[in-house]
């Protein structure tokens, strides 16, 4: 690395945490590259965590493919890859802590039974608290929800500025353990970020409004809150998010420098055109020398013509 780390940011631990539901596409490369650059320029560590907790949604072979794609783009991670599917014990411990503190309650509401409830701006149902007073009779496999108090939760996003949400109003009591027994993303991500000592979360803006829920959980569990930065999502020309599940074109196996150059441009760091043709290591060295998170567009999404 040719850039001297900024000592005010050390020690820095960043991470990339893809769900292996499909290979990386340009949108996920933007998130990976932004978080890698931010960590590397700070002289920090960059961890890779495969978020395969939701087994039924994971596609066999994709976790390996993602690792190959990252390595091909020059995004090397530090230490062993962590798999959420192997970490049930630490999620169970955190869940037990919330139960013991009376923070969680069982719920028999199904998605279908909540279909008519109002939705928030993200399209999520605001849970009306039906099971707060007790589980209806006959429910044998409840989900578990966190009891969310009315409180405005604010955080300083390094890209988007100060953001506040009252999760009680916007999402209500949210699920931390699903009816099928799996721990929910919100719980697992908070436990893992803390267990791995993550200090800086840099990820896609699709997760922006999950952050207040995660901060609430961190407070309930007595865990530190990392610094957050949410990078613009990449959408197609029609404004649709590129999504792994919707089979957005996966990154091709060749032309990585060109792809990384496209991702850099989306991140507000268009490289000189001579560098976009490679070699890749020269492009990444240029990117490290020029990276400033203040140059990342503070937008929820950026549309591109073709993925
Ligand atoms: N696993 C999540 C995803 O692929 C990302 C989680 C996170 O970065 O907090 O969308």
Boltz pocket constraint, residues with backbone or C-beta under 6 A from the ligand:
constraints:
  - pocket:
      binder: B
      contacts: [[A, 16], [A, 17], [A, 18], [A, 19], [A, 51], [A, 189], [A, 202], [A, 203], [A, 204], [A, 207]]
      max_distance: 6.0
